[in-house]
Amino acid sequence: MRKKSRNLLFAAFVIMLSGFSQNSVAQNANYEGIEFKMAIVKEPVIPNNSVNIKDFGAVSGGDVLNSEAFAKAIDAVSKKGGGKVIIPPGIWLTGPIILKSNLELHAQAGALIKFSPDKSLYPLVETSFEGLNTWRCISPLYGKNLENVAFTGKGVWDGSGEVWRQVKKSKMTESQWKKVIASGGVLNASKTSWYPSEVFMNASEGADQNVRLDLKTKEDFEKIHDFLRPVLVSIQNSKRVLFDGPVFQNSPAWNIHPLMIEDLIVRNVSVRNPWFSQNGDGLDVESCKNVLVENSSFDVGDDAICIKSGKDKDGRDRGIPCENLIIRNNIVYHGHGGVTVGSEMSGGVKNMHVSNCTFMGTDVGLRFKSNRGRGGVVENIFISDIFMTNIPSQAISFNLYYGGKSIAETLEEGGTPVENKMIPVDEKTPQFKNISMKNITIAGANQAVFLQGLPEMNLENIEITNLKVKADKGFTIIDAKGIKITNAAIDLKDTAVFDIYNAKNLSLKNVEFNSTSPKAVTINGAASENIDLTTSDLSKKTFIGAKVPKKAVKF
C-alpha cells in the first residue's frame, strides 16, 4: 500500500514538473529556432458564456447606432465573469466600444463593424500617441488595465478613417482628389493637402509629428478635438491579449496599438489602410513583453509591423522596453516599412526574432530608425529568411537621423546628409547593436542596404550573412563598427557597390558583385579603421580616400 502511494505521489510529481516546464521559461523546443530564452506567450482564458448583440436590440444595415447594444452585451457576459460577444453577419454601426476583462469579441464571417464618423461620440482621454503622453480622442476599440481580451472570427472592424485623416494630393488619383474635396473640409494655401476642417489644419501647424507639445490642459486640447484622431484599437497596461482572425482596416491613425501588454498574440489577421493614409500604421507594439505576431498580412499607409517603446523623455521616464518578440510567417504589401523598429524606441527594444516574412512593394523591408534625443538601446535582434521584391527605396535601412518622413520622401529631397559633427554621449543618445540578418533575398530595390549611425554612437555589430541582391544601388555604410557582410551575391545597375565612410572593424567575406569599376568600393573618412577585404579579392576595385589612415584597409 505504501509502495502504491509512493508511486502515485511520484507520478503526480512528474506531472507537476511537466506542467511547470510547459508554462515557465520556454525551451527552444517550444519556439523552434528562437535565439533567446522566452516565456511561452499565454493566451487569454475566456469563460464559456456567450451572447449575441441582436439579443440586446442591435439593428443591422449601417443606419442605426448600436453603441448601447454592444455595451449591454458586454455587460451581460461581464456579470457572469466574462464570455463571448457574438457579432453576426451584417453591417453594424456603432460608437466607441469599451473593452472589459475576460471578454471575447467574435465577429463572424460577413460581419462589418463600422465605427461612426460622428466625432462627438469620441471624448478625449489621457493616453500615449507617437510615444508621448498626451490627450487624444478615445479609440473606437478601447481598454485599459485588463486581463484576458480576445478578438476572433473572420469579420471586419472598420474605423471610418476617411473622415479623420489629412490627405496629400500627390498620393491620390485625380478622381480620388476631386471626391475628397467634394466631401467638404479645407485645402491648404498651396492646395496640395486636404484637411477635414480648418481646426485640424490650424492645429497641425504647431504639432510635433501629430502631437501638440505646447498644450497642457484638457481644455486646451478640447479646442482642437477634430485634430486628435485616435488609433483604431488601443489596449493599455493589460495582460493576455489575442487578435486571431479578423480584418482591421481604415483607421483614423494607427490601426492596432497594444501598449504595455504582457502576453500578446497577433495571428491570422489582415490589417488594411489606404496607401495614402497619413500615419496609417498597421500594428504598433509598444513597451510589450512576450509577443507573438504570425501568419498575418498587412497593406497599409505607413509602417506595417512596428516595434516601439516611447519617445524621448516620456519614453525614458516610462522605462519599459519592448522585449521577447517573435515575428514570423507574415506578408507585407504596401507600407513604409515591413518590420520597423523605432523611431520611438526610448525605452529600448531587445530579444526580437523575425523570420520567414515576405515584403512585396513595401517602401522599405527592414527599417530601423531613431534620432538624437531619443536615448534607448536596441539590441539582440535576429532576422532570417526574408524575401523582398520590388522595394521602391532601401531594402534594409538603419537611419539615426530620422526626421519624420518616409524614406521615399527623404530620397526625393536628396537623401540623408552625412554629418561629421560629434556631440557628447548622454541619456539622449540612441544605440543600435548586436543585430544579425541571414538568408536575405532582395529581388528588386532602389538600394540594397543603408547603414548610418551617429559619429558619437556608431551602429555596432551588424552581421549580414547569405545575402542575394538584385537592385539599382548597393550599400552605404556610415559611422558603423563591427559590420560583417558574408556570402553575398550582388547584381546592381550602378557600378558603385559599397560606399563606406568612417567604418571600423568592417569585413567583406566572400562578397561577389557584377561591377568591374575601379571605384566599386569607395572608402573615406579619417575615423576608418581595420577594414578587412582579404577574402573577396577587391584590391583592383577599391578606391581609398586621402583621409583614410594608412593600413586601415587590408587586402
Secondary structure, DSSP 8 states (H G I E B T S, - for coil): -HHHHHHHHHHHHHHHHHHHHHHSEE-TTTSTT-SS-EE--------S-EEEGGGGT---SSSSB-HHHHHHHHHHHHTTT-EEEEE-SEEEEES-EE--SSEEEEE-TTEEEEE-S-GGGS-EEEEEETTEEEEEE--SEEEES-EEEEEESS-EEE--GGGT--EEGGGS-HHHHHHHHHT--EE-TTS-EEES-HHHHHHHTT-BTTB-SS--SHHHHHTTGGG----SEEEEEEEEEEEES-EEE--SS-SEEEEEEEEEEEES-EEE--TT-TT--SEEEES-EEEEEES-EEE-SS-SEEEE-B-HHHHHHH---EEEEEEES-EE-S-S-SEEE-SSBTT-EEEEEEEEEEEES-S-SEEEE--TT---EEEEEEEEEEEEEEEEEEEEEEETT--SS-HHHHHHTT------------TT--EEEEEEEEEEEEEEEEEEEEEE--SSS-EEEEEEEEEEEEESEEEEEEEEEEEEEEEEEEEESSS--EEEEEEEEEEEEEEEES---TTSEEEE-TT-EEEE-TTTT-GGGEEE-TTS-TTSEE-
